[in-house]
Amino acid sequence: MMNPIPISPERPAARYARVGGDLVARNAVHNMIGLGLPLIVGLLTIPIIVRSLGTQRFGILSLIWVVFGYFGFLDLGLGRATTKFAAEALGRGEIENIPKFLWMTVSFQVVVGLVGALLLAVSTPLLVERILNIPPAFVDEARTTFYWIAWAIPLTILSTSFRGILEAAQRFDLVNAVKIPASAAFYLFPLIGILLGFNLPGIVALLVLSRLLSLLGWAVLSGRVFPVLKKGIVFQKDALRPLLSFGGWVTLSAVIWPILSSIDRFFIGARMTIESVSFYSAPYEVVMRLGIIPGSLALTLFPAFSTLGGSGEFEKTKTLYGRSIKFLLVMSGLVVVPLFLFAGPVLRIWLGVKFAEQSTVVFQVLLIGFLGNSLSSVPYGLLQGIGRADLPTKVQLAELVIYLPLLWMMIRWLGIAGAALAWTLRVVAEMLVLFLLARKAGKMEASAGMADGLIRASAVVLGFAAAGYFVSRWTSQLVWPAVLCAGFLCALGFYVLDPDDRAWVSIRARALLSNRGRVL
């Protein structure tokens, strides 16, 4: 049995308010594992599932996966709002205020979840028989399947709040202890259902079961970490207004983001050919999968900034902000620069000569944009952490107005390379605006040391990317890109990292090699 985490009697939330670089880095590793392992499970199991179900049933299952993914929209941003306000309460040492935020959110989510489930159940015949164009032989099976999906809506929504409480406490080890098996179950349970001879409704029933188990897991762990939640359910209407206000901006961002992230493929299909969509989508998907690097850190920074804001530790916030940018730039650069230098050979080995000819430049341009997109996660997390969730969302609204006509024109002029360039210009511009907003709203004035470190890191990454581009145009021999990669690593170690950074890395590396059980 897991014992409750000891709480200091002098300051109940003191244990959670101690946010530092080590904790953030360790949580980022937990999140990276939590994002990466289910992806590997999916890559291994999907081919088996496709062969076993057949293309038509797998098409229905794929659609169901998409529907499950969009259930989070009905959360209305309340899960993230719960994380923010609970983390602030911990920073102020007001652990007794946490139940009012959680239970108010949960009660609201129960109502929204049940309404969503009812609407899906009522609209299922229309969806299955008219809208989704499902073959007649599979209509009855699909109808029963969607009725099962309706049960998952309230379970999925409620999970965000209990998971959010654990994130507020910086317990990403516990978050991922449930998240990893729950995410992997989305690929493993269909395989288990196939082996047991289940049809699609039976397989989806297993997926609903996985949602229920994950909800129970996060709820139990929340009670273990915060015994105060067990003292009774508390409803305070005054807590609902700030939750909905913050959550509303998060929800609007969740509506805009899918448009910004997918409209390029639709525009390419409309202006060019389906084959061109393939040449663009392949490198784009690789770049998006690299998102686990900034994503793992972003999940950690949001509650960390919220906690530090609640405790009023501005200097610590400033230090965390600066170091996060530098280390994220280094981590992303370690992946992006080799891929940039070897973009052609990677595509040739992975997808063949034709893709290498058509997609290499697209891949390289998208990789440059990925660096900017990665860095955006730091000011984005800071702005949400200080309660200004409206600012990133307003930036996205402005992007919609500018990006769509720019994308259309760039595709017309430069084809798929133009689409990649438009995307890169958008995310880099977004990064710059978010940094300016963080400086103004969050007072993140860079110190001389912080600015120097960021300038050095940026110069090294961009310099080696540019050198690699010209070397790749000059020679096809792999020895020169390899020499550049070695030079890049040396420059990071001796020019970008300061003595404190190198000591920090050295200590963690020795801990890893000595197998002490914790990398960070």
Beta strands, then each sheet from edge to edge (+ up, - down):
end
